[in-house]
Amino acid sequence: MARALLASFADSLSLRDPNAPLTPAQLRIDVLSGLTVALALVPEAVAFAFVAGVEPLVGLYAAFIVGLITAVFGGRPGMISGATGALAVVMVSLVAEHGVEYLFATVVLMGLIQIFVGIMRWGKFIRLVPHPVMLGFVNGLAIVIFLAQLGQFQVPGTAEASGHGMASGEWLSGGPLALMLGLVALTMAIIWVMPRITNAVPAPLAGIGIVAAIVIGFGLDVPLVGDLASIEGGLPPFHIPVVPLNWETFEIILPYALILSAIGLIESLLTLNLVGEMTGKRGGASQECIAQGAANTVTGFFGGMGGCAMIGQSMINVKSGGRTRVAGIAAALFLLAFILFASSLIERIPLAALVGVMFMVVIGTFAWNSLRILRKVPRTDAFVTILVTIVTVATDLATAVVVGVIVSALAYAWSNATRIHAIKRESKTEAGAQVYEVQGPLFFGSADGFMEIFDVESDPDVVIVDFAASRVADQSALQAIEAVAQKYEAAGKAIQLRHLSRDCHQLLSKAGHLMIDSDDDPDYELAVDYSVRTGIIGGH
C-alpha cells in the first residue's frame, strides 16, 4: 500500500496529463484559467473568513496554501481547493468560544485525520454515494452558490458591521441596484458570447476584464472587492498554535476536527467525481484525501483556516479549459501575488463582474436534466434527489450527502425486503417431498417475510428449501433459517437446504449454526441436507 501511494505521489509531481498534454497552447490556457480562478477566490475567501469570525488574511492564506498543495499532489488535475463556507460555518462556534489559536490547532488535527483516512484508503467508499444523491448534491450546491452571491448586493460595510459576513445588511436599491444588475448581466453575456468569437482568452477572464475596464474607465460607483476588506499582506508566517498541550485541549478540538475532516473529505471527493466526469478521469480518491490532509496540516501552522475542494472555482477552471496541475498552481501563485503586490489593483475589481461569473457557474452546475427526468425515474430516486437538494441548502453538504445515502440505503433494503417469496411445488426426485423455491435475497429486512412463507402444519415430512434464486446475506438470515428449522423439528419433520452459493455455504459454516463438512458438495450445485432430528448437515 505504501509503495502504491508513493508511486501515486511521484506521478502527481508531473505537471503533464496524458489526456491534456502540456503544450504551449495548453500552458497558456491553464495560466489564464488560473488567473480567472484566483480573481474569483478573493471575495470568497474574504467572505468565508468573516463567516468564521477571523481576519480576511486567515481565509486568503488558507486559499493559497490549500490550493497550492492540492494542486500539486491532489487526486485530480483541474480541481481547485481553498477556504469554503461549509467549513466556515462549523468553525464559527469554535472561534467564538475558544479563540483563533484553537482553530489553528483544530485545522492541524483535521489534516492529520484526513491523511489517516487516505492511508487507510477509505476514500473509496465515496463510490457508495448513489446517483440521485449526486444530482441533489450538485443542484443544492448550485443553489447555495447562487444564494451566497446575493450578499454582494448589499451596501458596502453594512454586512461586516452585522457580524455575519455577507449574509445580512442593507440591500442596494434604486439606481445602484439597477447598475449592479446591469453589470452582472453584461458579464454573463460576455461569458456566453466570448467562446463563439475566440478561445484565446477564457470567457470568465474576458468578462471580468471588460467589466472592470468599463467601471474604472467611466468611474462608476459600484461595490468593489476592496469594499469587503483589504487583502494586502505579507507571506504567510510560520506559527505554532498557542494552545496548552494537554488532554483538555485535545477534548476541545477533537470533535471539531472530526466534523471538519468529514465535511472536507465528503465535499472534496464528490467534487473529485464531478470533475472526473467532466474530464473523463477516474480514481485518485485516496491521493486526494492525503493531499487535502497535508494541505490542512500545513495551513494550521501558517495561520490559515483550512479548506477543501471548491466546486464553484473547480467549475470555473474546467470550463475555462484548465486541465493540468498548472492551472491550480497558477491560481494559488496569482492569489499570493495579489496579497503581496497587487492588492490595490485587485481591490478595484467590481463585485458585479465576479457575481456574473459565479451566476454562470450556477447555470452550468445545476443539473437541469434532473428536472425533466424526475417523473420518469423511480419515485424513491426522485424523492432522494429533492431531499438532498433541500438539506444541502438548509444545512450543509456533508449532512445532505449522509442523509441521502441513508435514505437510499433504507429504500433499497425495503425494496429487497418485499421481494422475498417462494414457489411451491412437489419434488421430482423425492416422492412426497415439498419444494420451496425461494426468490429474492434473504437478509435482515426480509427475514420475517421468509419465515412467513412456510406452512409447517400442512407440509409433508420432508421439505426442500431451494436457494438457487436467492442468497443468504447476514446473521439475521441465518437466524431465520434456524427458526424455520426449529419449527419443522417441533413438528417432527425434516428440512433440506439446496443450491446455496459458495459464499453462503461459507457463511453458514463460519456462523456455527450448522455443522458442515468442508468437503461436502464441492461444486455447490446442491448444498446440504439439514436433518432437524439429528442437528447435522451432510452431503446430498
C-alpha positions in Angstrom: 0.0 0.0 0.0 2.8 2.4 1.0 4.6 1.7 -2.3 1.5 2.3 -4.3 0.8 5.6 -2.6 4.4 6.7 -3.1 4.2 5.9 -6.8 0.9 7.8 -7.0 2.5 10.9 -5.5 5.5 10.5 -7.7 3.2 10.6 -10.7 1.4 13.6 -9.3 4.5 15.7 -9.3 4.4 15.6 -13.1 2.5 18.6 -14.4 1.6 16.6 -17.5 -1.7 15.0 -18.0 -2.0 12.2 -20.6 -5.4 13.4 -21.7 -4.2 17.1 -21.8 -0.5 17.3 -22.9 1.3 20.4 -21.6 1.7 22.1 -24.9 2.4 25.8 -25.2 -1.2 26.4 -26.0 -2.4 24.3 -23.1 0.1 26.1 -20.8 -1.3 29.5 -21.8 -4.9 28.3 -21.2 -4.0 26.9 -17.8 -2.2 30.1 -16.7 -5.1 32.3 -17.8 -7.6 29.9 -16.3 -5.6 30.1 -13.0 -5.8 33.9 -13.1 -9.6 33.7 -13.5 -9.9 31.3 -10.6 -7.6 33.5 -8.4 -9.8 36.5 -9.1 -12.9 34.6 -8.1 -11.2 33.2 -4.9 -10.5 36.6 -3.4 -14.1 37.6 -2.4 -15.0 34.0 -1.5 -12.0 33.7 0.9 -12.7 37.0 2.5 -16.4 36.3 2.9 -15.8 32.9 4.5 -13.2 34.4 6.8 -15.9 36.8 8.0 -18.3 33.9 8.5 -15.8 32.0 10.6 -15.1 35.1 12.7 -11.4 35.5 11.7 -9.3 38.1 9.8 -9.6 38.2 6.0 -5.9 37.2 5.6 -6.6 34.0 7.5 -9.0 33.0 4.7 -6.7 34.2 2.0 -3.7 32.3 3.4 -5.8 29.1 3.6 -6.9 29.6 -0.1 -3.3 30.0 -1.1 -1.7 27.1 0.9 -4.5 24.6 0.4 -4.9 25.5 -3.2 -1.2 25.1 -3.9 -0.6 21.8 -2.1 -3.7 20.1 -3.5 -2.9 21.4 -7.0 0.5 19.7 -6.9 -0.4 16.5 -5.0 -4.2 16.1 -5.4 -6.0 13.3 -7.0 -7.5 15.2 -9.9 -5.8 17.8 -12.1 -8.2 20.7 -12.6 -9.7 20.7 -9.1 -9.4 23.9 -7.1 -9.3 23.9 -3.3 -9.4 26.7 -0.7 -11.4 28.1 2.2 -15.0 27.1 2.0 -18.3 28.1 3.6 -19.2 24.5 4.5 -16.2 24.5 6.9 -16.5 28.1 8.0 -20.0 27.6 9.5 -18.6 24.9 11.7 -15.5 27.0 12.8 -17.5 30.0 13.9 -18.6 28.5 17.3 -15.0 27.2 18.0 -13.5 30.7 17.3 -16.2 32.4 19.4 -15.8 30.1 22.4 -12.0 29.5 22.4 -10.3 31.9 20.0 -8.4 31.6 16.7 -5.4 29.7 18.1 -7.7 26.8 18.9 -8.9 27.0 15.3 -5.3 26.6 14.0 -4.7 23.6 16.3 -8.0 22.1 15.1 -7.0 22.5 11.5 -3.7 20.7 12.1 -5.6 17.8 13.7 -8.2 17.9 11.0 -5.4 17.4 8.4 -3.8 14.5 10.3 -7.2 12.7 10.4 -7.6 13.2 6.6 -4.1 11.9 6.0 -5.0 8.8 8.1 -8.2 8.3 6.0 -6.2 8.5 2.8 -3.5 6.0 4.0 -6.3 3.6 5.0 -7.8 4.1 1.5 -11.3 4.8 3.0 -11.9 7.4 0.3 -13.1 4.5 -2.0 -16.3 4.4 0.0 -17.4 7.6 -1.8 -18.5 5.2 -4.6 -21.4 4.2 -2.4 -23.0 7.5 -3.0 -25.9 6.9 -5.4 -26.5 8.9 -8.5 -29.7 10.6 -7.1 -27.6 11.8 -4.2 -25.0 13.2 -6.6 -27.8 15.0 -8.6 -29.2 16.5 -5.3 -25.6 17.5 -4.3 -24.9 19.5 -7.5 -28.3 21.0 -7.5 -28.2 22.0 -3.9 -24.7 23.3 -4.3 -25.7 25.4 -7.3 -28.5 27.0 -5.2 -26.0 27.6 -2.3 -23.6 29.3 -4.7 -26.4 31.5 -6.0 -27.6 32.5 -2.5 -24.0 33.3 -1.5 -23.8 35.8 -4.3 -26.8 37.7 -3.1 -24.7 39.1 -0.2 -22.8 41.1 -2.8 -26.0 43.2 -3.5 -25.6 44.9 -0.1 -24.4 48.3 0.8 -20.6 48.1 1.4 -19.8 48.0 5.1 -23.2 47.0 6.5 -22.6 43.3 6.2 -19.3 43.3 8.1 -20.8 45.5 10.8 -23.6 43.0 11.3 -21.1 40.4 12.4 -22.4 37.8 10.0 -20.2 38.2 6.9 -22.1 38.9 3.7 -25.2 37.3 5.0 -27.0 40.4 6.3 -27.0 44.2 6.0 -28.7 47.0 4.0 -29.6 46.0 0.4 -28.9 48.1 -2.6 -31.9 49.8 -4.2 -32.8 52.1 -7.0 -30.1 53.2 -9.3 -27.2 51.4 -7.6 -29.1 48.1 -7.7 -30.0 48.6 -11.4 -26.4 49.4 -12.2 -25.2 46.4 -10.3 -27.7 44.1 -12.1 -26.7 45.6 -15.5 -23.0 44.9 -14.9 -23.8 41.3 -13.8 -25.9 40.8 -16.9 -23.1 42.2 -19.1 -20.6 39.9 -17.5 -22.8 36.9 -18.1 -23.4 38.0 -21.7 -19.7 38.3 -22.4 -19.0 34.9 -21.0 -21.8 33.4 -23.2 -20.7 35.2 -26.4 -16.9 35.0 -26.0 -16.4 31.3 -26.9 -18.2 32.0 -30.1 -15.7 34.7 -31.0 -12.4 33.3 -29.7 -10.9 30.8 -27.3 -7.7 32.7 -26.9 -8.8 34.1 -23.5 -11.0 32.2 -21.0 -14.5 33.7 -21.2 -14.8 34.4 -17.5 -11.5 36.3 -17.5 -12.7 38.3 -20.5 -15.9 39.1 -18.7 -14.1 40.3 -15.6 -11.6 42.3 -17.6 -14.1 44.1 -19.8 -16.5 45.0 -17.0 -13.6 46.1 -14.7 -12.3 48.4 -17.6 -15.8 49.9 -18.0 -16.2 50.6 -14.3 -12.7 52.1 -13.9 -12.9 54.0 -17.2 -16.3 55.6 -16.6 -15.7 56.0 -12.8 -18.9 54.1 -12.0 -19.8 54.0 -8.3 -20.4 50.3 -7.7 -19.3 47.9 -4.9 -15.7 46.8 -5.3 -13.6 43.9 -3.9 -11.8 46.4 -1.7 -15.1 47.3 0.0 -15.1 43.8 1.5 -11.7 44.2 3.2 -8.1 45.0 2.4 -6.3 42.0 1.0 -2.8 43.5 1.4 -0.4 41.4 3.4 2.9 39.5 3.5 4.0 35.9 3.2 2.1 33.5 5.5 4.3 33.4 8.7 5.1 30.1 10.3 3.2 29.9 13.5 2.8 27.1 16.1 -0.7 27.3 17.6 -0.5 28.8 21.0 -2.7 26.3 23.0 -1.9 24.3 26.1 -0.6 20.9 25.1 -2.8 18.8 27.4 -5.8 16.4 27.3 -8.3 19.2 27.8 -7.2 20.9 24.6 -7.5 17.7 22.8 -11.0 17.2 24.1 -11.9 20.6 22.8 -10.5 20.4 19.3 -11.2 16.7 18.5 -15.0 16.9 17.9 -14.5 19.9 15.6 -11.6 18.2 13.8 -13.7 15.1 13.2 -16.6 17.1 11.8 -14.4 19.4 9.7 -12.4 16.5 8.3 -15.6 14.6 7.4 -17.2 17.6 5.7 -14.0 18.5 3.9 -13.4 15.0 2.6 -17.1 14.4 1.5 -17.1 17.7 -0.4 -13.7 17.1 -1.9 -14.4 13.5 -3.0 -17.8 14.4 -4.5 -16.1 17.3 -6.4 -13.4 14.8 -7.5 -16.1 12.6 -9.0 -17.9 15.5 -10.6 -14.7 16.9 -12.2 -13.7 13.4 -13.2 -17.0 13.0 -15.1 -16.3 16.3 -17.0 -12.7 15.4 -17.8 -13.1 11.7 -18.3 -11.0 10.6 -15.4 -11.4 8.1 -12.6 -9.7 7.2 -9.3 -7.5 9.3 -7.1 -9.7 9.3 -4.0 -7.0 8.1 -1.6 -4.5 10.5 -3.1 -6.9 13.4 -2.7 -7.6 12.6 0.9 -3.8 12.6 1.7 -3.3 15.8 -0.3 -6.2 17.6 1.5 -4.8 16.4 4.8 -1.3 17.5 4.1 -2.6 20.9 2.9 -4.7 21.5 6.1 -1.9 20.3 8.4 0.5 22.8 6.8 -2.2 25.5 6.8 -2.7 25.2 10.5 1.0 26.0 11.1 0.8 29.1 8.8 -2.2 30.9 10.2 -4.8 29.6 7.8 -8.4 28.5 8.5 -8.1 25.3 6.5 -10.2 24.3 3.5 -11.3 21.7 0.9 -12.3 21.4 -2.7 -14.4 24.3 -4.1 -16.8 23.1 -6.7 -17.6 26.6 -8.0 -14.0 27.5 -8.6 -13.3 24.0 -10.0 -16.2 24.5 -12.5 -14.7 27.9 -13.5 -11.3 26.2 -14.1 -12.6 23.3 -16.1 -15.0 25.3 -18.2 -12.2 27.8 -18.9 -10.1 25.0 -20.3 -7.8 24.3 -17.3 -6.8 20.6 -17.5 -3.4 20.2 -15.9 -1.9 20.9 -12.5 -0.5 24.2 -13.8 -3.9 25.8 -13.6 -4.3 25.1 -9.9 -0.7 26.1 -9.2 -1.1 29.3 -11.2 -4.3 30.2 -9.3 -2.5 29.8 -5.9 0.5 31.8 -7.0 -1.6 34.6 -8.5 -3.5 34.8 -5.3 -0.3 35.2 -3.3 0.8 37.8 -5.8 -2.4 39.7 -5.2 -1.7 39.7 -1.5 1.9 40.7 -1.8 2.0 43.1 -4.8 -1.3 43.8 -6.5 -3.8 44.3 -3.7 -4.6 47.9 -4.7 -5.4 46.8 -8.3 -7.5 43.7 -7.3 -9.4 45.8 -4.8 -10.7 47.9 -7.7 -12.4 45.0 -9.5 -16.2 45.4 -9.3 -18.0 42.7 -7.4 -20.6 42.6 -10.2 -18.1 41.0 -12.5 -17.3 38.2 -10.1 -21.0 37.7 -9.3 -21.7 37.4 -13.0 -19.0 34.7 -13.3 -20.5 32.8 -10.3 -24.0 33.1 -11.8 -22.7 31.4 -14.9 -21.2 28.7 -12.7 -24.6 28.2 -11.1 -26.2 27.8 -14.5 -23.5 25.3 -15.6 -23.5 23.4 -12.3 -27.3 22.8 -11.8 -28.4 19.5 -13.4 -31.2 20.9 -15.4 -32.0 17.4 -16.9 -32.8 16.2 -13.4 -36.0 18.3 -13.6 -37.0 16.6 -16.8 -36.4 13.1 -15.5 -38.0 13.4 -12.1 -41.3 11.9 -13.4 -39.5 9.2 -15.3 -37.2 7.7 -12.6 -38.5 5.7 -9.6 -40.3 7.8 -7.0 -37.7 6.9 -4.4 -34.9 8.3 -6.6 -36.8 11.5 -7.3 -37.5 11.9 -3.6 -33.8 11.4 -2.7 -32.7 14.0 -5.3 -35.2 16.6 -4.0 -34.4 15.7 -0.3 -30.6 16.1 -0.8 -31.1 19.4 -2.6 -33.2 20.8 0.2 -30.9 19.6 3.0 -27.9 21.0 1.2 -29.5 24.4 1.2 -30.9 24.2 4.7 -27.8 22.7 6.4 -24.6 21.7 4.7 -23.3 19.4 2.0 -21.9 16.7 4.3 -25.2 16.3 6.2 -27.2 16.3 2.9 -25.0 13.5 1.5 -25.2 11.4 4.6 -29.0 11.8 4.8 -29.3 10.9 1.1 -27.1 7.8 1.4 -29.1 6.6 4.5 -32.5 7.2 2.8 -31.3 5.5 -0.4 -30.0 2.5 1.6 -33.2 2.2 3.6 -35.2 2.4 0.4 -33.1 -0.3 -1.2 -33.4 -2.5 1.8 -37.1 -2.1 1.9 -37.4 -2.8 -1.8 -35.5 -6.0 -1.4 -37.3 -7.0 1.7 -40.6 -7.0 -0.1 -39.2 -9.2 -2.9 -38.8 -12.4 -0.8 -41.3 -15.1 -1.8 -41.3 -18.8 -2.8 -42.7 -21.0 -5.5 -44.1 -24.2 -4.0 -44.1 -27.5 -6.0 -43.7 -31.2 -5.5 -40.2 -32.7 -5.7 -39.4 -34.5 -8.9 -36.6 -36.6 -7.3 -38.0 -37.4 -3.9 -41.6 -38.8 -3.7 -43.8 -36.9 -1.3 -41.3 -34.1 -0.6 -42.4 -30.4 -0.8 -40.0 -28.0 -2.5 -39.9 -24.2 -1.7 -38.0 -22.3 -4.4 -37.0 -19.1 -2.6 -37.0 -16.0 -4.7 -35.2 -12.8 -3.6 -32.4 -12.0 -1.1 -32.6 -13.3 2.4 -31.2 -10.6 4.9 -32.3 -8.7 7.9 -35.1 -6.9 6.1 -36.6 -10.0 4.6 -36.1 -12.4 7.4 -39.6 -12.1 8.8 -41.1 -12.4 5.4 -39.0 -15.6 4.8 -40.4 -17.3 7.9 -44.0 -16.4 6.9 -43.5 -18.3 3.6 -43.6 -21.8 5.2 -46.7 -23.8 6.1 -45.3 -26.2 8.7 -48.5 -27.8 9.7 -49.6 -28.7 6.1 -46.2 -29.6 4.7 -45.2 -33.3 4.3 -42.5 -35.0 6.4 -39.7 -33.8 4.0 -39.3 -30.2 2.9 -36.7 -29.0 0.5 -35.7 -25.3 0.5 -34.1 -24.4 -2.8 -31.9 -21.2 -2.7 -31.0 -21.2 -6.4 -32.7 -17.8 -6.9 -31.8 -16.4 -3.5 -28.9 -15.5 -1.4 -28.2 -15.8 2.4 -26.7 -12.4 3.3 -26.2 -11.9 7.0 -26.7 -13.1 10.6 -30.4 -12.3 10.5 -30.8 -14.6 7.5 -29.0 -17.5 9.4 -31.3 -16.9 12.4 -34.3 -17.1 10.2 -33.2 -20.4 8.7 -32.6 -21.7 12.2 -36.0 -20.6 13.3 -37.7 -22.3 10.4 -35.7 -25.5 11.0 -36.8 -25.5 14.7 -40.5 -25.2 13.7 -40.1 -28.3 11.4 -38.3 -30.1 14.2 -41.1 -29.4 16.6 -43.5 -30.8 14.1 -41.3 -33.9 13.6 -40.3 -33.1 10.0 -37.0 -32.8 8.1 -35.8 -29.9 6.0 -33.1 -29.8 3.3 -31.2 -26.8 2.0 -30.2 -26.8 -1.6 -28.3 -24.7 -4.1 -26.6 -22.4 -1.7 -23.8 -20.4 -3.3 -20.2 -20.8 -2.3 -20.2 -17.6 -0.1 -23.5 -18.5 1.5 -22.1 -22.0 2.3 -19.1 -20.5 3.9 -21.2 -18.0 5.8 -23.3 -20.9 7.3 -20.1 -22.8 8.2 -18.4 -19.8 9.9 -21.6 -18.8 11.8 -21.5 -22.2 13.6 -25.3 -22.6 13.4 -25.0 -25.7 11.1 -22.4 -28.4 11.2 -20.9 -28.7 7.7 -18.2 -30.8 6.3 -15.8 -28.6 4.2 -15.6 -31.2 1.6 -19.3 -31.6 1.3 -20.7 -30.8 -2.1 -17.6 -29.2 -3.6 -19.4 -27.8 -6.7 -22.1 -26.2 -4.6 -24.7 -27.2 -7.1 -26.6 -28.9 -4.3 -25.6 -27.7 -0.9 -26.7 -29.5 2.1 -29.4 -31.5 3.9 -30.4 -30.3 7.3 -31.7 -33.1 9.4 -33.5 -31.4 12.3 -33.8 -34.7 14.1 -30.0 -35.1 14.3 -29.0 -31.5 14.0 -26.3 -32.5 11.4 -26.0 -31.4 7.8 -24.5 -33.9 5.5 -23.8 -34.4 1.8 -26.7 -35.0 -0.6 
